[in-house]
């Protein structure tokens, strides 16, 4: 598994003072995407699956008084309490999903919950982000990232397309050396107080990029 490493930003933290401690993620999510494409080659939306790390899952259990027998599983009533817990988004939150064409953002509608599961102590949820208007899928780009890098997403090439489509998804992995250099440069330019009050939005630098291409323009 190619997890965005925590050690590199921590090493930088020792070099550039307390502000750097905010530069590493606190939540780690294994990510997978499934694209919904119609018969005309139009992208209808993206199914997004988030598998949360063990520690964050445990915090959610404790906060909601779930898994009181500590077996890493939830019974049906407990699981029902967890449904949609991560979809109560505040105004202005983009859902960390970004679909673009030629660097122009495409509008996404509100998330639709699909499933919530707990396996071996880890919470996994899936939701659907429909496009506000379906788009020709050929040439689209998708990134999943938290602008503040509080949450780190690990895609690890997990992108599914309908089997009948003549399109393919290629994943360009983030240049982590370049991303950490950007973090260092951004924090050097700020005082500790400034970094704490307005931490630079560097999350996109750590994001893998999914590019969709179709034979004959789909």
N, C-alpha and C positions, 0 to 999 in steps of 0.2 A: 504494500500500500504506500503510495506517495503522499505522505502527510506533509502539509506545509510545516517545516520544522520550527519548533519553538526555541531551540538552542541558539540559532543564529541571532534573533532579536535580543535574546537575553545577553548574549556576548556583547552586542552593541550597547546594551543598557549599562554595562559596567564601564563603558568608555565614555558615555555621553550623559551621565547623571540621571537623577530620578525621573525626569520626564520620559525617558526611554521605556520605563516599565509599562507604560500604557500602550506601547507599540506592538505588543504581542497579543494574539487572540486569547480569549477566555473560554470560548465555546468552539468545539470542533465538530464538524458535520460531514459525514460521508454523503455525497450527493449523486443522484442519478436523474437523468432527464428522459422523457419519452415525448416525441413530437406527434401531434395529431395533424395529419395532412389529408385533405380530401382528394377525390378522384381527379380534380383539376389542378392538383399541385399547389393548392393554397394551404398555408399554415393556419390552422384554426386556433392553436394555442399549444401550451407546453405543460405536460404533467411533471411536477417537481417533487422528488422524494428526498426528504431530509432524515438521515439516521444520526441521531445525536450521540455524543460520546457518553461513556458510562457515568462520569462524574456529574455532568449536567443533567442527565436523566435522573440520577439519584437526588439532586437538588429539587427537581420538579416533584418527585415522589414525596419528599419531605415537606415541601411547601404545601402540597395538597393532601397530605396525610394518606398517601397511597402505599401499597405494598407493605402493609404492617407486619406481614410474616417474613419479610426480607428474603423472599425466594427469587426475586428478579422477574416475577411474572405478576400480571394483574388479573383479577377475576372480572367477570362481565360488568358488574356495577362499577367497579373501579375504572375499568377501561372506558366506560361511558362518560365518566367524569372528565376524562382526559381528551375526549373528542374536541377538535378544533382549538385546543389550548394555545397553539402558536399562530392562529389566524386572526386574533383580535388586534389588528394593526391600528396604530395611531395615524392621525391625519398627516399626510406627506410621506409616509413610509412607502417605499416602492416595492417592498417584498423581496429585495435583493435579487430580483430577476430582471434582466435587461436584454431586450431584443432590438437590434438595430439593422438598418440598411444604409450602407455608405456612411456610417457613423451618425446617422440620424435616428434618434430613439423612436420606437413604435409604441403606441399606447396599449397598455394591458388593462383588462377589466379586473374587477375584484376577484379574489381567490375563491375557488369552490372546493370545499373539503371532500376528499375521496376516501381516505382510510387513516386509521391510527392503530399501530401495533406495538407490542412490547415483547422483545425476545432477549433472553439472557441479560435482563437488566437494562437494555437499551431501547429508547423510544424511537420509533420510525413513523413518520407521517408522510402522506402524499396529498398534494392539492393540485388543482388545475388552474392555470392562468390563461384564460382565453384572450386572444387579441381583440382589441376594440373593433378592428376591421380586418378580416382575413387578408393575407398577403401572399403573393407568389413566394414560395419558400426558397427558390433558387437565389443564392447570394446573401441570404440573411446571416446575421451573426448573433450569437447568444453568449452572454456572460452571467455568472451568478457570483455576487460578491456583496459583502457588507462594506460600504464606503469607509466606515471607521475602523475596520479590521478587528472589531470586537469578536466577530464570528469568522472562523476560517472554514472555507468549503473545499473539500477534496473531491474532484470529479473523477479522476482516475479512468478516463476514457469511457465512462458509462453513459452512452447516449443511444437511445433506440429510435428507429424510424420504422414506419409501416413496411412490412415485407414486400408489398406490391409496388412501392415507389421506386423510381429510378434515380433517387437522390442518395447522397452519402454525406455523413457528418465527419469532418476532420477536427481534431482537437489540438490546438497549439498550446502547449504548456507554458505557464507563466515563467518569465525569467526572474528567478528568485534572487539572484545576485543583484540584478538591477533594481529589484523592488526594495531590498534591504538598503541599498545605497541611497535610494530616494528617501526612505524613512530617516536615515542618518542625516542627510542634507536638510530635510524638512525640520527636524528637531533642533539641529544646530542653530537654525535661524530664529528659534523661539526661546523665550525665557521659560523657566519651569512653570510659572503661573499661566503664561499664555498657552503652553502645551496642555495644561490641565483643563483650562476653560474652553479652548477651541482646538482640540487635537486635529492635526491635518488629515484630510480624507485621502488615505493612501491605499484603501482596500482594493481598488481596481487593479493596482499594480501586481497584486498577488493572485489575480483571477486567470484561470484557463479560458481560452477563447474557442468556442464552437463555431465552425463555419460550414454552411450547408451549400452543396453544389449539386446540380441535377443535370443529367444528360439531356441535351437539346432544350435546356431551359425548362425542364419538367413538362 
